[in-house]
């Protein structure tokens, strides 16, 4: 019973993996474009430094 539940959970993860990776790739590209905009970076630096730091680490990541 426990093994069946694990197999079911694994199947669910496998089914969502491709779509999740596509979404993450798209979001990472969007964040990179945001960080190319000096006004956005200035605003985030002034008002939301924590978010800016996270965006910068996401944009700098070599892989997801």
N, C-alpha and C positions, 0 to 999 in steps of 0.2 A: 504494500500500500504506500509506504513511504517512498519507495523507488519510483512508483508510478507518478506520484506527486512531483518528484524531482524531474522526471522526464517531461512532464507536462509544463513545468516552469521553464525548463531549458528550451523547449519548443517555442514557447511564447517569447523568450528573449531572442532566439534566432530569427523569428519572424520580424521583429521590430528593429534588429540591428542595422540593416541596410538603410532603412528610412531614417533612423536616428543619426547615422553617420552623415548622410546627405544633409540633413538639417543642421548638424554641427558645422559642416564645411561651409554651408551657405551663411550661417550666422558669423562664423569666423571671418569670412570675406567681407561681410557688412561692417563688422567692427573695424577691420583694417581700413575700409573706406572712411568710416567716421573719424578715425584717428589721423587721416590725411587732411582733414578739415581743421585748420588752425583755430577757427572760432569755436568749434565743438570742444577741442582740447583745452582751450582757454577757459571755457565755461565749466567743464568738468574739473579742471585743476582748481578753479576758484570755489566751486560749490560741492563737488563730489569727488574728492581726491581718492577715496577708497574704491569707487567704481572705476575711475581712470586707471588706477593701479591694476585692477583685475583685467580690464580691457587690454592694457598693454601686455600683460602676461599671456593672455589668450592669443593676441596677435603675434607675439614672439614665439609661441610654441611651434616646434618643428612638426609635431604630429599630434593627433587628437587622441 
